[in-house]
Amino acid sequence: MTVPSSLTPYLSIVIPAYNEEARLPQSLQEVAEFVATQAYPIEVVVVDNNSKDRTHAIADEFAARLPYLRVLFEGRQGKGAAIRAGMLAARGAYRFICDADLSMPIPEVTRFLPPQLSGYDIAIGSREAPGAVRYDEPPHRHLMGRVFNTIVRLLAVPGFQDTQCGFKMFTARAAETLFPLQTLDGWGFDVEVLHAAQKRGYAIVEVPIPWYYKANTRIHPLRDSLDMLREVLKIRANSRRGMYDS
């Protein structure tokens, strides 16, 4: 379902979804309630990443009654592939990557928008910046995240404490320039995009958020940590070949 051209969205909310039939109904209901309270036009783009359950059907049911919601299908497996498809299909002046579990409550998206925040190209939700609060996260998950962030800061994206949080805002210009450069379909996609952004001199800020750990996370600690390390090394190799240069 397409937003009328006369209502070009101010904000796009892009939600990647893989086998999310259990969580998606509640999350989309919360998004709909948020949209209803805002004065500016918003579009919601749900990207079904080749789900094997009723994810696509549930999203279609919401799209049938919410004219601002679109459902896309991305057959290439991986969160990065779904995000790239959604961010390039979005039309908003600001484009927000939003995890389907809403581990950051959706009303907190206003932290990333004027008048609360301006003068940036990319704003990344941070669970480590001063003022951020984590709720119910197991110690081993926190430790895993800190180890990986250290690797990211050393090899790819220096200067930021949390590159892996699933909530990030891009201006339209930044999204339309950076996501065509993305080569990774897996978990390391956001490290790649942020690395390319730094190479090109984009203004990036961290935004402290409240974040609630959800037990049925899609991340497999050991397997995905190894995959992300391999992807960081691939980003370094791509960068040496000039793939992210202006």
VEXDREN-2710 file (C-alpha; in Angstrom, 1 decimal):
% VEXDREN-2710
k/r/px/py/pz
1/MET/0.0/0.0/0.0
2/THR/1.5/3.3/-1.0
3/VAL/1.4/6.7/0.8
4/PRO/-0.1/9.4/-1.4
5/SER/2.5/11.6/-3.1
6/SER/0.9/14.7/-1.5
7/LEU/1.9/13.3/1.9
8/THR/5.6/12.7/1.5
9/PRO/6.6/11.3/4.8
10/TYR/8.7/13.2/7.3
11/LEU/9.6/10.0/9.0
12/SER/10.0/6.4/7.7
13/ILE/10.1/3.6/10.2
14/VAL/11.8/0.5/8.6
15/ILE/11.2/-2.8/10.4
16/PRO/13.0/-5.9/9.3
17/ALA/11.1/-9.1/10.2
18/TYR/12.1/-12.7/10.0
19/ASN/9.7/-15.3/11.6
20/GLU/8.2/-12.6/13.8
21/GLU/4.6/-13.9/13.9
22/ALA/4.7/-14.0/17.7
23/ARG/6.0/-10.4/18.3
24/LEU/4.8/-8.5/15.2
25/PRO/1.1/-8.0/16.1
26/GLN/1.9/-6.3/19.4
27/SER/4.8/-4.3/17.9
28/LEU/2.8/-3.0/15.0
29/GLN/-0.1/-2.1/17.3
30/GLU/2.3/0.0/19.4
31/VAL/3.7/1.6/16.3
32/ALA/0.2/2.4/15.1
33/GLU/-0.6/4.0/18.4
34/PHE/2.5/6.1/18.2
35/VAL/1.8/7.2/14.6
36/ALA/-1.7/8.3/15.7
37/THR/-0.2/10.8/18.2
38/GLN/2.1/12.6/15.7
39/ALA/1.2/15.6/13.7
40/TYR/3.7/14.9/10.8
41/PRO/3.3/12.3/8.1
42/ILE/4.9/8.9/8.8
43/GLU/5.3/5.8/6.7
44/VAL/6.0/2.3/8.1
45/VAL/7.9/-0.2/5.9
46/VAL/7.9/-3.8/7.1
47/VAL/10.4/-6.0/5.3
48/ASP/9.6/-9.7/5.4
49/ASN/13.0/-11.3/5.2
50/ASN/11.9/-14.7/3.6
51/SER/9.9/-15.7/6.7
52/LYS/8.6/-19.3/7.1
53/ASP/5.7/-18.4/9.4
54/ARG/2.8/-15.9/9.2
55/THR/5.0/-12.8/9.4
56/HIS/4.0/-11.6/5.9
57/ALA/0.3/-12.3/6.4
58/ILE/0.2/-10.5/9.7
59/ALA/2.0/-7.4/8.2
60/ASP/-0.5/-7.5/5.3
61/GLU/-3.4/-7.5/7.7
62/PHE/-2.1/-4.3/9.3
63/ALA/-1.4/-2.7/5.9
64/ALA/-5.0/-3.3/4.9
65/ARG/-6.2/-0.9/7.6
66/LEU/-3.2/1.4/8.0
67/PRO/-2.7/3.4/4.7
68/TYR/0.8/4.5/5.7
69/LEU/2.1/0.9/6.1
70/ARG/3.8/-1.0/3.3
71/VAL/5.0/-4.6/3.2
72/LEU/8.0/-5.6/1.2
73/PHE/9.5/-9.0/0.6
74/GLU/13.3/-9.5/0.6
75/GLY/14.4/-13.0/-0.5
76/ARG/18.1/-12.6/0.3
77/GLN/18.5/-13.9/3.8
78/GLY/20.0/-11.7/6.4
79/LYS/19.1/-8.6/8.5
80/GLY/21.4/-6.5/6.4
81/ALA/19.6/-7.4/3.2
82/ALA/16.3/-6.6/4.7
83/ILE/17.5/-3.2/6.0
84/ARG/19.1/-2.2/2.7
85/ALA/15.8/-3.0/0.9
86/GLY/13.7/-1.1/3.4
87/MET/15.9/2.0/3.6
88/LEU/16.2/2.4/-0.1
89/ALA/12.4/1.9/-0.6
90/ALA/11.6/4.4/2.2
91/ARG/10.8/8.0/1.2
92/GLY/11.0/9.9/4.4
93/ALA/13.2/12.9/5.2
94/TYR/14.4/10.9/8.2
95/ARG/14.6/7.1/8.0
96/PHE/14.6/5.0/11.2
97/ILE/15.8/1.4/11.5
98/CYS/13.7/-0.3/14.1
99/ASP/14.0/-3.8/15.5
100/ALA/10.7/-5.8/15.4
101/ASP/10.9/-6.6/19.1
102/LEU/10.7/-2.9/20.1
103/SER/13.4/-3.4/22.7
104/MET/13.5/0.4/22.6
105/PRO/9.9/1.6/23.0
106/ILE/8.8/3.3/19.8
107/PRO/7.8/6.7/21.4
108/GLU/11.6/7.1/22.1
109/VAL/12.1/7.7/18.4
110/THR/11.4/11.4/19.1
111/ARG/14.9/11.5/20.7
112/PHE/16.3/11.2/17.2
113/LEU/14.2/14.0/15.6
114/PRO/14.2/17.8/15.7
115/PRO/13.8/19.7/17.9
116/GLN/15.3/17.2/20.3
117/LEU/18.2/16.4/17.9
118/SER/19.4/18.0/14.8
119/GLY/22.6/18.8/12.8
120/TYR/23.5/15.2/12.1
121/ASP/23.5/12.7/9.2
122/ILE/23.3/9.5/11.3
123/ALA/22.1/9.1/14.9
124/ILE/22.7/5.7/16.4
125/GLY/20.8/4.5/19.4
126/SER/23.3/3.7/22.2
127/ARG/23.0/1.5/25.2
128/GLU/26.4/2.8/26.5
129/ALA/26.2/6.6/26.1
130/PRO/25.7/8.6/29.3
131/GLY/22.0/8.5/30.2
132/ALA/21.3/5.2/28.5
133/VAL/19.7/2.4/30.6
134/ARG/19.7/-1.3/30.0
135/TYR/16.9/-3.4/31.5
136/ASP/17.2/-7.2/32.3
137/GLU/20.2/-7.9/30.1
138/PRO/22.1/-11.1/31.1
139/PRO/25.7/-10.3/32.1
140/HIS/27.1/-12.6/29.4
141/ARG/25.2/-10.8/26.7
142/HIS/26.6/-7.5/27.9
143/LEU/30.1/-8.8/27.9
144/MET/29.8/-10.3/24.4
145/GLY/28.6/-6.9/23.2
146/ARG/31.5/-5.0/24.8
147/VAL/34.1/-7.4/23.4
148/PHE/32.7/-7.1/19.9
149/ASN/32.5/-3.3/20.2
150/THR/36.1/-3.2/21.1
151/ILE/37.0/-5.1/17.9
152/VAL/34.8/-2.7/15.9
153/ARG/36.4/0.4/17.4
154/LEU/39.9/-1.0/16.7
155/LEU/39.3/-2.2/13.2
156/ALA/36.4/-0.4/11.6
157/VAL/34.4/2.4/13.4
158/PRO/36.5/4.2/16.0
159/GLY/34.9/6.6/18.5
160/PHE/31.5/5.0/19.2
161/GLN/30.5/2.8/22.2
162/ASP/27.6/1.0/20.6
163/THR/27.4/0.3/16.9
164/GLN/25.2/-2.8/17.2
165/CYS/22.0/-1.4/18.7
166/GLY/19.1/-2.0/16.3
167/PHE/17.8/1.5/16.3
168/LYS/19.4/4.1/14.0
169/MET/18.2/7.2/12.2
170/PHE/19.5/8.4/8.8
171/THR/18.7/11.5/6.9
172/ALA/17.4/10.8/3.4
173/ARG/20.7/12.0/1.8
174/ALA/22.8/9.7/4.0
175/ALA/20.6/6.7/3.4
176/GLU/20.5/7.1/-0.3
177/THR/24.3/7.5/-0.5
178/LEU/25.4/4.8/2.0
179/PHE/23.1/1.9/1.6
180/PRO/23.9/1.3/-2.1
181/LEU/27.5/0.8/-0.9
182/GLN/26.5/-1.9/1.6
183/THR/27.8/-5.3/0.5
184/LEU/27.1/-7.4/3.7
185/ASP/23.7/-9.1/4.2
186/GLY/24.4/-10.3/7.7
187/TRP/24.7/-8.8/11.2
188/GLY/27.8/-6.7/10.3
189/PHE/25.9/-4.5/7.9
190/ASP/25.6/-1.6/10.2
191/VAL/29.4/-1.6/10.9
192/GLU/29.9/-1.4/7.2
193/VAL/27.5/1.4/6.7
194/LEU/29.0/3.4/9.6
195/HIS/32.5/2.8/8.3
196/ALA/31.5/4.1/4.9
197/ALA/29.9/7.1/6.6
198/GLN/33.1/7.9/8.5
199/LYS/35.1/7.6/5.3
200/ARG/32.9/10.1/3.7
201/GLY/32.8/12.6/6.5
202/TYR/29.2/12.2/7.6
203/ALA/28.2/13.6/11.0
204/ILE/27.4/10.7/13.4
205/VAL/26.1/11.0/16.9
206/GLU/25.2/8.5/19.6
207/VAL/21.8/8.9/21.3
208/PRO/21.3/7.3/24.8
209/ILE/18.2/5.2/25.0
210/PRO/16.3/3.0/27.4
211/TRP/16.7/-0.6/26.1
212/TYR/14.9/-3.7/27.3
213/TYR/16.4/-7.1/26.8
214/LYS/14.0/-9.5/25.1
215/ALA/14.7/-13.2/25.8
216/ASN/13.8/-14.6/22.4
217/THR/16.5/-12.6/20.6
218/ARG/17.6/-13.8/17.2
219/ILE/21.3/-13.6/18.1
220/HIS/23.3/-16.8/18.6
221/PRO/26.2/-15.6/20.8
222/LEU/29.0/-17.8/19.6
223/ARG/28.1/-18.3/15.9
224/ASP/27.0/-14.8/15.2
225/SER/30.0/-13.3/17.1
226/LEU/32.3/-15.3/14.8
227/ASP/30.3/-14.2/11.7
228/MET/30.5/-10.6/12.7
229/LEU/34.2/-10.8/13.2
230/ARG/34.6/-12.2/9.7
231/GLU/32.5/-9.4/8.4
232/VAL/34.5/-6.7/10.1
233/LEU/37.6/-8.2/8.5
234/LYS/35.9/-8.1/5.2
235/ILE/35.0/-4.4/5.7
236/ARG/38.6/-3.7/6.3
237/ALA/39.6/-5.5/3.1
238/ASN/36.9/-3.7/1.1
239/SER/38.0/-0.4/2.5
240/ARG/41.6/-0.9/1.5
241/ARG/40.3/-1.5/-2.0
242/GLY/38.6/1.9/-1.9
243/MET/35.0/0.5/-2.1
244/TYR/33.7/3.1/0.3
245/ASP/35.6/6.2/-0.9
246/SER/33.8/9.2/-2.4
END
